[in-house]
Amino acid sequence: MLTCTVPRPALAVDTIPFTQVNGGLIEVQGSVDGTAPVPMLVNLGAGVDVLSTELGRRFVVVNGKYVSLRLTGERVDLPIGKVLSLALGPVHLEAPNVGIWSGLDGTGIGGLISATAFRNIATTFDFHNHQIVIEDAQTFPDRVRTAIRLPIILQDDLGIALGIFARFDFGGGRTGLCEIDTGSQGITIDRTFAASLGLNPSGGSSVRLASISLAGARETAIAQPAVSVGNLIYDCDVGNSFWEGRTFTLDLPNLRIYVTISP
């Protein structure tokens, strides 16, 4: 039964340490085709794995193009193709499509690791201990036994890009479908959705909510968070400030997220 619960488990649990940079983004050491590690960001909102122009020209065998929209609606055209291997520390990731994105050029970041890398493995993001854990059939049941279990929704675009969404509660019976985005530091709400909640930035771009929580899990509530308001293509985007000091485990094949609140 455990094997069915966690498809294609690793032979042993692997741990990838991370540091939080630029206000909370997840930075790890990644390598392409076995070369020396370079800084990469684990960005669940990226849609598809991408490399900087420098790395992409060296390692990506381009065989097509993928067009996507950024969170703000900006169109992004990515050359995409194949690499021999993509790894975070000791963990070799599935990377069926890797894009080349000039937006990373000059940042010191070599790539973005998206949700597609974790499509078929149970993965824990531990913000308390600053590590990503690839679970196996033995560790997964122990990890989630006392966790809060909630559904997620996947946006799968042609098997190329993947987005992870969950419903969040904003109080007063109002909920929104929000992207879980480790490529964002904070929480951003679409301007139209904010107005439906009775929020008015008063000409600015920041407001303070009464609270925000995962729908159906009031124990995850954060009181009085400051959030940004902008023009988004979704209701809202929930970044790493929501997870600070917490742990969540993604089980994408079974459309579940498990949340643990550290004492």
N, C-alpha and C positions, 0 to 999 in steps of 0.2 A: 504493500500500500504506500509506503514512503517513497518508493521509486516512482510511483504514479503521481504522487503529490509534487515531487520536484523533478521534472523531466530533465534527463541528461545531467545527473549530478556529477560534480567533480569527484575525483578519487579521494581527495582530502581537502579540508577546508583551507582556503587561502585568505590572507589578510593583506590589504593594500593600505599603507599609511597615507594620510593626506594632511596638507596644511591648508588653512583658510587665508586667502589673499584678497586684496582689493575689496575689503568690507565683508568678506564671507564666502567668496567663491572657492570651490574645491579644486585644489591643485595637487596633481600626482605626477609621478615620473612614468612616462610612457615611451615605448620604443616601436619603431617600424622596421620590419624585415630584419630584426635582430641587431640593429645598430645601437649606438650608445643612447641611453635614456635622455629625454628632453622634457621640460615642463609641459604638461597638458592639463586641461580643465575637464572635469566630469560635468557635463552640461546636459541634463535630461531634457531640456527644452530645445536642444539644437536640431532635433529631427533626424539628422544623419551625421555619422562620423565625418569630420573634416580635418584636413591638414593645411598648414600654411602653404603659401605658394612655393617657398623654398623646398620644403619637404615633399610637397605634392609633385613637383616637377621631377624629383629624384625617384620617387617610389610608386606613384600611382600610374597604372597603365589605363589611361582614359579610354572608355568605350561608349560614352554617352553624356547626356546632360540632364540635370534635374532642376526643376524650377519650383521654388517654394516661396512662402510669405513669412517674413519675420513677424514677431508679435505685434508690431505697430502697423503691419500691412505692407511694408516695403518688400518689393519683389527681389528675390535673390536667385541668380542663375549660377549653378554650380556644375563645373565639369566633374563627372564621377567615373569611377573605375574600380580596379582591383589592386590590392597590395598582397604580398606573400603572407605577411603576418602583422598583427597589431596586438601589443601587449601592454598591460599595466603591471609593473613589477614582475612577479612570477606567473601572472595570469594571462593566458592567451585568449583573446576575445574573438567572438564571431564578428567579422567585418565584411559582409557580402558586398557592400557599396561604401566607398570612401570618396568624399568630395575634396575639392581644392578651393579654399576660400581666402581671398586676399585680405579680408577683414582682420585676419590674425597677423598680417605682416607688420613687423616693427614692434610687436607687443612683447616679444620674448616668450610667447606661448606657441608651442609647435602644433597643437591640435586640440580638437574638442571631441570628447567621447560621449556619444548620445545614448538614448535609451535602447537603441537597436543592439548595442553590445550586451545588454542584459535580458534580451528577449526570451532566452531559453534556460536561464539559470536564476535561482533564488539568491538575491543580493541584499545585504544589509548595509545601510548608511548610518554609521554610529557617530553622531556629532558630539557625543560626550567624550569618547576616546579618540576621536579624529581618525577613523579608519573605515575602510570599505571591506566587508567580509563576504566572500563567496561561500555560500552555505552548501553543505552536502546532506545526504539522506539521514545522517545521524544528528548533525547540529541543527538542522532546520526545525524539527519538532520541538526541541528544547528552547530554541530562540523564540518561537511564536506562542508557546503554551500559555503564557500569561499576558500576551500582547493584546491590544485592541484590534480586532479584525474588521476591515471595512472593504467595500467594493471599489474598484477603479474602472475607468473606461479608457480604452486604447484607441487612438486615432492612427490607423495604419494606412499609409499612402503608398499603394502599389508594391508593398513589400520592401520599399526603399527607406522611407522615413517613418518614425514612430514617435507619438506623443502620449503622455500619461496624464489623465485627468481624474479628479475626484470632486465630489460635491462638498462645498464648504457652507457653513451656517453663519450668517451675519446678524442673527437675532431677529426677533419680531416675525418669525415664520418665513424669513426670506433666505433663500439659498442661491448659490451660484455655482456653475460648473467651471472649475479653475484648473489650469495646467500646473502640475508639479514640476517646478523648473529650478534645478540646482545651478543653472547658469545665471540666476538673478539673486541679488543680495536680499531684497526686501519683498514687499507685497504691493502689487499694482492692480488697481481696479479700473475697468473701462469707464469712461466718463458717462456714458448713457446708463450703464448699470448703477453707477454711483448715484445718479439722479433718482433712479427708481428706489434706492435705499433712503432717499431724503437727505443725501449728502450734497453739500455745496462748497466747493473749494474756494469760493469767494475770489475768483480771479487767479488763485494760485494753483499749485499742482499737488498739494498735500493736504490730507485730512486725517482726523483721528477717529477710528471706529470705536463703538462701544465694546465689541469683542469679535473674535473670529475663531471658529473651531471647525474641525472636520464634522460634517453632518452625521448625526447619530452618535457622536462621541464628545459630549460636553466636557469630559475630563481633559480634552486637548485644547480647551479654550485659552486664548490669550486676551487679556483685558487691555483696553485702551491702546491698541497698536497704532502707530503712525503708518499710513499707507500713501502711496502715490496714486494720482489719478491721471489717466492718459487715454489716448484713443487706441484701443486694442481690438484684435479680431476675436477675442474671447471675453467672457465675463470678467475674469481676473487671472492673475498669474501669481502663484505663491512660491516665493523663493526661500532662501536658507534661514532667514530670520525666524520663520515659523518653527523651524526644526531645531533651533539652537538648544543644546543640552538634551536633545531627544534622539531616539533611534527609530528608523523605519526600515522594514524589510519588504522588498518588492517580490511578488510571485506573479509575474506577468502572464505565464501560461494559464493560471487559474483566476486571473483578474482580481487579485487581492493585494491589499497593503496592510501590513501589521505594524502598529505604532506602540512604542514603549516610552513612557515618560520617566526619565531618570529622577530619583529622589533628590 
